[in-house]
Amino acid sequence: FPPITIMLLTSNSLNPTLLTSMAIASTALGGWMGLNQTQTRKILAFSSISHLGWMAAAIAYNPKLALLAFYLYVTMTAAVFFTLNATKTLNLSTAMTSWTKAPMLNAMFMLTLLSLAGLPPLTGFLPKWLILQELTKQGMTPM
């Protein structure tokens, strides 16, 4: 995982305000560009861009929190990839029509996608909430 390794090794020498500004831009770009996609590969690519932005925002102030966010993201993304591979899904339309084949697997798939989005009762909300708390604690509320 080269991007997170490079960011961890250089986190002490980076300007926190610049890194946070770039992280916010990355998060916004990844979310905005992923909105109109139907192919699962593109959705997950833009999700990766967005999540790397969240990790970049955390790494300047709390590298351990960035690692937590990274580990949770890898776990959730692996579950999504395994599900997509098992159901042979390439588009969201085929994911919606595969409920009859494996309803439990598809229910878990949808919950994992919602967790990646950061829906509050799910696991993906935790790192985003902790990162927002850390940014607030560091006085980055105008960002």
WOZI-V719673 format. One record per helix or strand. SS is the DSSP state (@ for helix, = for strand). FROM is the first residue (numbers start at 1). LEN is the number of residues. Records with the same first field share a line. If there is no record, write none. Layout:
SS: FROM-LEN ; FROM-LEN
This chain:
@: 2-12 ; 16-19 ; 40-20 ; 63-25 ; 92-6 ; 103-15 ; 123-15
=: 39-1 ; 91-1
